Amino acid sequence: MVIEAQIAVTVVYSARPRTVAEQVLLLPQGCTVAQALRASGSLEGADQNGFAAAGQGVWGRKVPLTHVLKDQDRLEIYRPLTVDPKVARRERFVGQGAKKAAGLFAQRRAGAKAGY
């Protein structure tokens, strides 16, 4: 009788801001990201077809669907950004204005040069 080695992989998905679905799977050794995504079918709010489009990663590094998982890996499923971070920063700056008491350099030492 041959016992197949298994690995534990945590699959993490956030369907919307401030909510995280986390699922621990026991998978056969040599399992790929695509196989793990299929096995995690019970993730609430996750669209199996949209996984590849949004992207996925292991411990914060993007990986392809063919990546072979290791024991104790954390497989993260990414969703597309709703707002471009550069645009959001520009809009925040416009809203706050170019006042002396606002922004990154608002709290500066007495007598210091502007911008330091």
Secondary structure, 3 states (H helix, E strand, C coil): CCCCCEEEEEEEECCCCCCCEEEEEEEECCCEHHHHHHHCCCCCCCCHHHHHHHCEEECCEECCCCCECCCCCEEEECCCCCCCHHHHHHHHHHHHCCCCCCCCCCCCCCCCCCCC
